[in-house]
């Protein structure tokens, strides 16, 4: 009986403690840069990435960081939809001028 209770509690804790942080990232390329913008993602857009965060707050921060445009001149806009444990937490985006 003790073993059954231990297994049941362990299963409940593992389900809630390791809820998934999911980031759905949509990238809008600068004109003429579509292939270059999607090359690192095998041409896919949007992409889904599993974050490392283990709390809603950390997942939001991870989504905010993921929304930052690093490849300036290639991406015009980057939008990240953030969810944790199947619950939508919001959306973060960044826009840059194409040159």
N, C-alpha and C positions, 0 to 999 in steps of 0.2 A: 504493500500500500504506500509506504514512504517513497519507494522508487517511482511509482506511478505519479504521485504528487510532484516529486522533483522534476520528472520529465515534463509534466504538464506546465509547471511554472516556468521551466527553462524555455519551452516552446513559445509561451506567451511573451516572455521577455525578449527573446531573440527576434520576434516579429516586430515589436514596437521599437526596440533599441536600434535595429538596423534598417529602418525605413529608407527607401531609396530617394535620393535627391536627383531629380531628372531635369535636364536643361535641354530645351528645344531651341536650337539656334538657327535663325533665318538671316542670311547674308544677302544684301543688295549690292551688286558690283557696280563700279564706275563704268561708264559707257566704254565698250571695247575691251573690258578687262574680265568678262564673264568666265572665260576658261581659266585664267590665272587665279581668279577668286575661288573657284570650285575645285581646282586641281588637288589641294591637300585633302579633300573630302570625297575623292573618287567621283566627282561631278555631282554629288548629292547636295540638295538644298530644299528644305531645311535638313539639319542633322539633329540626332538625339544623342546626348552624352550623359552618362551617369556620373554625377558628382560624388565627391568624397565626404561631403558633410553628413553629420549624424544628428543634426538638429535643424528645425525650421529656420532659425536665425542664421546659422552658419550656411545653410543652403541659399538663403537670400543673398548673403554676402558673396558666395561663390558665383551666383548668377550675375550679380552686379559686376564682378571682376571679368566674367566671361563676355559681358556685353561691350567691353572696351575695344575699340578698333585699334589694332596694332599695325596692320598693313595699310597705312595711309597711302592714298593714291590708287589703291586697288578696290577698297570697299567704301561705298558711300553711306551705308547704313547697316547696322547689326542689331537685331532684336532677339532677346532671350526670354522665353516663357519658362517660368520656374515652378516646379511642383515638388512636393515632399510627401512621400507616402500616399501618392495618388491625389493629394489635395493641392489645387492650384494656389500658389502664393503670390503671383503677380508677374509683371513683365518689366524688363529693363532694356533700354536701348541707347545707342550712341550713333551720332551722325557726323560725318566729316565731308568737307568740300573736296570734290574731285578736281585734280589739276591736269 
